[in-house]
Amino acid sequence: MNLVFIDPKHKFYASELDLRFRILREPIGHTRDDVRFTFEDQSLHLVAVDKARVMGCVLFHPDDHGGGRLYQMAVHGALQGQGLGTQLVQHLETELKSRAVERVHLHARDVAVAFYERLGYRCVGNPFDEVGIVHYMMEKEL
Ligand SMILES: CC(C)(COP(=O)(O)OP(=O)(O)OC[C@H]1O[C@@H](n2cnc3c(N)ncnc32)[C@H](O)[C@@H]1OP(=O)(O)O)[C@@H](O)C(=O)NCCC(=O)NCCS
């Protein structure tokens, strides 16, 4: 498995979008049209690639204040629970530190809160609804 940063012009981007659709959008009844965010071109895209197929990904959108939002964290169903998600977040954080990013925040699905807590993220504020799923705002100082 290779971890590589790409942008939306990269040949792996279509495979990244496909994974995001299958793991994050299709299960909640959304169409492929709902997959892209408006700020994707300004985001870092870290993908885990095996045989030219994206098996995991995580995105990061920087803000203007030394922080930013981690989003679209997904691992292929056949590989979940085997450490790839942890590896992706740690690799992203290493890159962010080298870019002097100091804070990361994210919207965690309730089922993923324990995953992020193990990586040092903490819940802030009350749970809220997003795409019909209970989410928690979580933060970490790098
Ligand atoms: C959440 C997710 C990114 C974690 O990546 P991963 O590679 O499975 O996780 P790791 O193997 O590094 O870490 C294991 C932990 O992740 C969590 N986890 C594992 N499978 C999961 C799943 N299907 N859904 C949610 N969390 C899961 C558990 O806390 C697990 O800890 P445990 O093994 O002690 O129970 C991945 O499981 C996934 O894509 N889930 C579905 C989509 C999703 O919920 N994305 C997060 C949106 S905020």
The ligand as an ORCA input file, in Angstrom:
! r2SCAN-3c Opt
* xyz 0 1
  C     -13.601      5.109     10.529
  C     -12.517      4.555      9.609
  C     -11.987      5.665      8.739
  C     -11.376      4.028     10.488
  O     -10.353      3.489      9.670
  P      -9.852      1.974      9.954
  O      -8.715      1.694      9.088
  O     -11.017      1.074      9.909
  O      -9.412      2.147     11.503
  P      -8.128      1.561     12.225
  O      -8.017      0.109     11.896
  O      -6.939      2.414     11.986
  O      -8.552      1.787     13.720
  C      -9.456      0.905     14.320
  C     -10.585      1.659     14.993
  O     -11.401      2.341     14.040
  C     -12.770      2.214     14.419
  N     -13.439      1.448     13.365
  C     -13.104      0.276     12.829
  N     -13.986     -0.108     11.886
  C     -14.888      0.893     11.821
  C     -16.035      1.096     11.028
  N     -16.456      0.198     10.127
  N     -16.719      2.230     11.189
  C     -16.316      3.147     12.119
  N     -15.249      2.977     12.908
  C     -14.544      1.869     12.760
  C     -12.805      1.520     15.732
  O     -12.744      2.489     16.775
  C     -11.537      0.719     15.696
  O     -11.062      0.410     16.939
  P     -11.203     -1.118     17.469
  O     -10.495     -1.959     16.431
  O     -10.520     -1.097     18.780
  O     -12.668     -1.367     17.523
  C     -13.022      3.396      8.711
  O     -13.427      2.311      9.505
  C     -14.174      3.802      7.799
  O     -13.955      4.209      6.667
  N     -15.424      3.652      8.287
  C     -16.593      3.973      7.509
  C     -16.666      5.455      7.123
  C     -16.578      6.371      8.325
  O     -17.266      6.204      9.330
  N     -15.714      7.395      8.189
  C     -15.487      8.380      9.221
  C     -16.328      9.570      8.928
  S     -16.153     10.763     10.249
*
